[in-house]
Amino acid sequence: MAGIKYNIVKEVGVVSENSSGWTKEINLISWNDRAPKYDIRDWAPGHEKMGKGVTLSADELRELKRILNEMDI
């Protein structure tokens, strides 16, 4: 993404991988030199390209975890 600076502070985990090698990942990322946030999005191999995703603060991630734990999957 042009004009957006990012630094993957911590690779938390890979949720899935498709046949082209792109992975859906949860990472802790600093966007534009700001405080790191948790991020869920698709990444090309080597993290050189990215898809659309969602960025969550630690509080938002905790709330998402609470909601997921309550779901009957």
Buried (B, 14 or more C-beta within 10 A) or exposed (E): EEEEEBEBBEEBEEEEBEEEEBBBBBBBBBBEEEEBBBBBBBBEEEBEEBEEBEBBEEEEBEEBEEEEEEEEE
